[in-house]
């Protein structure tokens, strides 16, 4: 099975994790095991656990890692990293020395046309990271109300033309169900006036496809509690590295890290803290790390990647 994925910010993640050879590490989004394989190579007596919702990713990663490092343990678990605490408890793991989460869609998912993630290819409307789940982009586009469509396009895609796109979707589906990505692209194309297209040359469907993918896979709402759970699992000195690919995710990661770094709820005019809440992490990165020009040249998909790192106190 070919499961190709180009790892973004790889050297920055490996440095940020500050890997101990005998430590226990978690890759929350295993994908093609690009990050994981490099973490695994650096272990000697340590353990690496990978989580992914995609059965293809689990199979490909398990095969790739099987003979990579006989001095370390690897285990792949199918599931959602939002449930990492429970998934790890089933394995008897209660503490970690490092966590990595790459929140982007894998190159494999984008490149396999039938998965329906890309607006460049004609494919069935799908966008499910876990293909065993029932909710797909097709159901959202054909069954959700205009108000619901407007909300997700506006909130998850930050699409200025959300209402107009939602209205045109509802008009078109009255004639016949919207089945394919190309049908949806043509609807979005018709809904956004040409003179108001993005000046940066980005595809007019980019924001809407992002919004649908987030809604299908419930990517945002569970993110903050998941980060808090992952930090809770870290040993003192353990680090968490999170790569995001759009402003909505990055804002959640930034604000959650800041809250864990400065949890004090006292009024600002009090001279001393009386709430008693102590910092849980220290921020290794005050500003996100982004791809170098060299990486951008090799992997254009790293253009929107941002890495934030925190260390458990």
SVG drawing of the C-alpha trace seen along z (x, -y; Angstrom):
<svg xmlns="http://www.w3.org/2000/svg" viewBox="-36 -48 55 54">
<polyline fill="none" stroke="black" stroke-width="0.4" points="0.0,0.0 1.4,-3.4 0.7,-6.0 2.8,-9.0 3.1,-12.0 5.7,-14.7 6.4,-15.7 6.2,-19.4 8.6,-21.2 10.2,-17.8 13.6,-19.0 11.8,-21.7 9.5,-19.1 12.3,-16.7 14.3,-19.5 11.2,-20.8 10.4,-17.4 13.8,-17.2 13.7,-13.4 15.0,-11.1 16.0,-7.7 14.2,-5.8 11.1,-8.0 7.5,-7.3 6.1,-9.4 2.8,-9.9 2.1,-10.9 -1.5,-12.0 -1.9,-12.0 0.1,-9.1 -0.6,-9.6 2.2,-8.1 4.5,-7.9 6.9,-10.5 7.3,-12.3 6.9,-9.0 9.6,-7.2 12.1,-9.8 11.1,-9.9 11.3,-6.1 14.8,-6.1 16.0,-8.2 14.6,-5.8 16.7,-3.2 14.6,-1.3 11.8,-3.8 8.2,-3.5 6.2,-5.3 2.4,-5.1 0.7,-6.4 -3.0,-7.3 -5.0,-7.8 -8.6,-7.7 -7.6,-6.3 -7.3,-2.5 -5.0,-3.0 -2.7,-5.1 -2.6,-2.5 -1.8,0.3 0.9,-1.6 2.6,-2.9 2.6,0.5 4.3,1.9 6.8,-0.9 7.8,-0.7 8.0,3.1 11.7,3.4 12.9,-0.2 14.3,0.0 14.5,3.3 15.6,1.4 12.3,-0.4 8.6,0.4 5.9,-0.9 2.2,-0.5 -0.5,-2.0 -4.0,-2.6 -7.0,-3.4 -9.0,-6.3 -9.3,-10.0 -6.5,-11.7 -9.3,-13.8 -9.8,-10.5 -6.1,-10.0 -6.4,-9.7 -8.8,-6.8 -7.0,-5.1 -3.7,-5.2 -5.3,-4.0 -6.4,-0.9 -2.7,-0.3 -1.7,-0.9 0.0,-4.2 -0.5,-7.0 2.5,-9.3 4.3,-10.6 7.6,-12.3 6.5,-14.0 3.5,-14.6 3.3,-15.5 0.1,-16.5 0.1,-17.4 -3.4,-18.7 -3.2,-18.9 -4.8,-16.5 -2.3,-14.0 -0.8,-14.1 -2.3,-10.6 -5.8,-11.8 -5.5,-14.8 -3.9,-12.8 -6.4,-9.9 -9.1,-11.4 -11.9,-9.1 -11.5,-10.6 -13.1,-13.8 -10.8,-16.2 -9.5,-18.1 -11.3,-20.7 -8.9,-20.1 -10.3,-16.6 -13.7,-15.3 -14.7,-12.8 -17.6,-11.8 -18.3,-14.3 -16.8,-12.5 -14.0,-14.1 -14.2,-11.6 -10.9,-10.9 -12.5,-7.9 -14.4,-6.1 -16.3,-4.1 -18.3,-7.1 -21.6,-7.9 -21.4,-11.7 -19.9,-12.8 -19.7,-16.1 -22.4,-14.8 -24.9,-14.6 -24.0,-18.1 -24.3,-19.6 -27.6,-17.9 -29.4,-17.7 -28.3,-20.6 -30.3,-23.8 -29.2,-27.0 -28.6,-28.5 -26.4,-25.6 -24.5,-25.7 -24.0,-29.5 -22.7,-29.0 -20.1,-26.4 -18.9,-28.2 -18.7,-31.5 -17.2,-30.1 -15.0,-27.2 -14.0,-28.6 -14.1,-32.3 -15.8,-32.7 -17.2,-36.2 -19.7,-34.8 -21.0,-32.1 -24.7,-33.1 -24.6,-33.4 -22.9,-30.0 -25.3,-28.4 -28.3,-29.8 -27.0,-28.6 -26.3,-25.1 -29.9,-24.9 -31.3,-26.1 -29.2,-23.6 -30.0,-20.6 -33.7,-21.1 -33.1,-20.1 -30.9,-17.1 -28.6,-15.9 -25.1,-17.3 -22.9,-14.3 -19.4,-15.3 -16.7,-17.8 -16.8,-19.3 -20.5,-20.0 -19.8,-21.8 -16.9,-23.7 -19.1,-24.9 -21.8,-26.1 -19.2,-28.0 -17.8,-29.5 -21.3,-30.7 -22.0,-32.1 -18.9,-34.3 -18.9,-37.3 -15.7,-37.3 -14.7,-40.8 -14.6,-39.8 -12.3,-36.8 -9.3,-36.6 -6.4,-38.7 -3.8,-36.2 -4.8,-33.7 -6.2,-31.1 -8.9,-28.8 -12.5,-30.2 -13.5,-26.8 -10.6,-26.6 -12.4,-28.1 -15.6,-26.2 -13.8,-22.8 -11.9,-23.6 -15.2,-24.4 -16.8,-21.2 -13.8,-19.0 -13.8,-20.6 -17.5,-20.0 -17.4,-16.4 -14.5,-15.4 -15.5,-17.6 -11.9,-19.1 -12.3,-22.2 -14.7,-21.9 -12.8,-19.0 -9.4,-20.5 -8.9,-22.6 -10.0,-19.8 -7.8,-17.4 -4.8,-19.6 -5.4,-19.9 -5.7,-16.1 -2.4,-15.6 -0.6,-18.1 -2.0,-16.4 -0.4,-13.1 3.1,-14.7 5.8,-14.1 7.6,-17.2 9.9,-18.4 7.9,-16.6 7.0,-18.6 4.0,-19.0 4.4,-20.1 1.3,-21.0 1.3,-21.9 -1.7,-23.8 -2.7,-24.8 -5.2,-27.6 -5.9,-30.4 -8.9,-28.8 -6.7,-25.9 -3.8,-28.1 -5.9,-30.4 -7.2,-27.5 -3.7,-26.1 -2.2,-29.6 -5.0,-30.5 -4.9,-27.0 -1.1,-27.2 -1.3,-30.7 -4.0,-29.7 -1.9,-26.8 1.1,-29.1 -0.8,-31.7 -4.0,-30.3 -4.4,-33.0 -8.0,-34.3 -7.4,-37.2 -8.5,-40.7 -5.6,-42.5 -5.7,-45.3 -4.8,-42.9 -1.2,-43.3 -0.7,-39.6 -2.4,-36.4 -4.9,-35.0 -6.6,-32.3 -3.7,-29.9 -3.6,-28.7 -0.1,-27.9 1.4,-27.7 1.2,-24.2 3.5,-24.7 6.2,-27.1 6.0,-28.3 9.0,-27.2 7.6,-29.2 6.0,-32.6 5.4,-32.9 4.8,-30.0 7.6,-28.4 6.9,-28.4 8.6,-26.7 11.9,-27.9 12.2,-29.0 14.1,-25.8 11.2,-23.7 8.6,-25.8 10.5,-25.0 10.4,-21.3 6.9,-21.1 4.5,-24.0 1.9,-22.5 4.0,-23.6 3.2,-27.2 0.4,-27.5 2.0,-25.3 2.6,-26.8 4.3,-25.0 3.8,-25.8 5.7,-24.1 5.1,-24.0 6.9,-22.2 5.3,-20.6 6.4,-22.2"/>
</svg>
